[in-house]
Amino acid sequence: MLSALVIIGSGASATGRQVPAEAIVRTLAALVPAAIEGVVRDVVLAASESGPDLARIADHAGCDFVVAEADALMPAALARLKEQRVFVLRAGRIPERGFIGELADLMAYGPERCALLRDAPHSLLTRIAPGLSPASALVAPRARLASGGVDVRRLARRLPAPVVFKARMIGEL
């Protein structure tokens, strides 16, 4: 099983804009089928700034909520996770259908295997070369994430030979 970590703010958003509450809800809702399938055990919502809606959303979703300064956010969030393998995704992004099967397959390959989910192609260049789409989610052992920040794209660059999922991340930030 995996623990899921949904990151809000402080490098999680490519544009630096505030992620709308409904986008966070859509991201959390996309994880429900993975929990039902037994792929995701627990979810932590992590933010660098608190807001009244965030605590309420986390409470209604049944997930833990962590608020900390940007440099302390990742260690605080990782401390709340139950599993050693972590599915990290940017708030406001939603995995396409099929990602649950790919997560389950990845888990069968061993605990050290890492993976990336990239954004869906959004321009002619990323349609021609999908590898240029930025990473929006990743799967990695907790130990590999402990020394990194909360920027999913930077974390993705540090992973050793990650598998790239066929499923993409969709959604507007």
Buried (B, 14 or more C-beta within 10 A) or exposed (E): BBBBBBBBBBBBBBEEEBBBBEBBBBBBEBBEBBBEEEBBBBBBBBBBEEBEEBBEBBEEBEBBBBBBEBEEBBBBBBEBBEBEBBBBBBBBBBBBEEBBBBBBEBBEEEEEBBBBBBBBBEEEEBEEEBEEBBBBBBBBBBEBBEEBBBBBBEBBEBBEEBBBBEBBBBBEB
